[in-house]
Amino acid sequence: MYFFLLFAHSLFRWAVVISLLYAVYRGIRGWRHKNIFTRRDDLVRHSTATIAHIQLAIGYVLYFKSPVVAYFRSHFHEAIRQFDFLFFGLIHIVLMTIAIVFITIGSSVAKRQDTATVKFRTMTIWFSLALIIIFIAIPWPFSPLANGPYIRSF
């Protein structure tokens, strides 16, 4: 079961980034050109939020099963001084949760707007903020903060 979750996490993390990029693109395009908010735009909005929520649920399960997080929680005063433990034990999960909250707010507020322009603007702003937070919270291989592989090998 654990390996299935790791595999699903690897797939969904890219699905979140790709769906957010696509939703922001459609939002900017619709906002700029004053397009009508079509059923496809609504599907993109809803699908992006759904994919993000699935990824968050998988991430929480893996977070609480992680030996790094277990060490961080049991040796908090020592682990907080080591940035890799601090990043994976606290910063990553907090920032990713905030990003998903932004996606949820953006999706919910955009859904309830009256005009297409306001829907596109709302979706674009909230999803862009979430995307920025996600890019900050990703443990990029080149990052001096914390690093991890682009694609996990099991």
N, C-alpha and C positions, 0 to 999 in steps of 0.2 A: 504494500500500500504506500509506503514511504517513497519508493522509487517512482511510482505512478504520480504522486504529488509533485515530486521534483521535475518530472517530465512535463506535467501540465503547467507548472509554474514557469518553466522555460518557454513554453509555447505562448502562454497567456501574457507574459510580460511584453513580448514583442507585439502581440495583438493589441494590447493597451496602447502602446506607443503609436503603432500604425493607425489604429482607429482614431486616436486623438488628433494625429497629424491630418488625417483626412477630414475629420469633423471641423477642425480649425480652418482648413482650406475651403471647405464648402461654406463655412460661416463667413469668412472674409469675402469670398466671391459673392455670396448672396447679399451681404451687407453693402458692399461697394456698388454692385450693379442694381440694387433694389429689386432683386428677384422675389418671386412668390415662394413662400415656405411650403415646399411640396411634401408629399407623403414620403418620398425618398429622404429628404432632409430630416424629417421626423424619425424615420427609421435609423438614420445615421446617429442622430442625437441619442435615441433610446438604446441602440446597440452598443454605442461607446460606453454609456453608463453601465449597462449590464455586464460587458466584458470587464470593466474596471472593478465592479463589485465581486465578480467571480474571482478575479486575481487577488483582491484584498482578502477574501475568505481563505483561499489557498495559502496566501502569504502568512496569515495569522496562524494557521495550523503548522506550517513549517517553522515559523518564528518560535512557537512554544515547544517544538520538538528539537530545535537546534542546540547542539552541544556548546556552541559559542555563546548563545543567549543564556543557556543554563549556567555556564561559567560566569558570565556577566552578572546575572542575578544573584548567584551565591557568593561571589567575591566582588561585590559592587565597588567598595572603596578602593580596591586595587585595580579593578578593570576599568574604572572610569578615567584613570590616568593614562591608559593605553588607547590611542585613538581608534585603532581597528575594532577593539571591543566596544568602545563608546559608539562608534558609527553603526555597527551591526546590532548592538544591544539596545540602542535608544534612538539615535538620529534617524536612521533609515526607516524604521517602523513609524515614527512620529510624522516624518515628512510625507511618507506614502499615504498614511491615513488622512492627513490634511489635504493632500492632492485629490483623494477619492471624495472627500467631503466637498471640495470645490466642484468636482465633476457632478456630484449629486445635486448641489445647489444650482449650478448652471443648467443642468438638464431640467430640473423641476421648474425653475423660474422661467426658462425659455418656453417650456410647454404651455405655460399659463398666460403668455403675453398675447396681446390683441393683434398687433401688426407684424408682418413678416420681417420688416427691418429691425424691429426691436427684438424679435426672436433670434435673428441672425447675430445681432450685436451682443445680446446676452450670452448666447452659446459661445461665441468667439472669445469674449473677454474671460469668462469663467474657465473654459477649456484651455485657453492659452496660459492662464495662471497655473492651472493644474499641470500642464505640460512642462512649464518652467520648473516647478517644484520637483516633478519626477526626474527631470534631467539633472537637477542638483543632487537628488537622493540616490541616483544610480551609482553603484560602485564600479565606475569605468576602469578598464585595465590601465589606462594612462594617468589616472587620478592620483595625486599625492595623498589624498584623504583616505581612501580605501580602494582596493582594486579587486576585481573579480573577472572571470572570463565572460566574453560576449555570449558564448553558448557553452553550457555545462556539458562535460563528458561524464557519464555515469560510470 
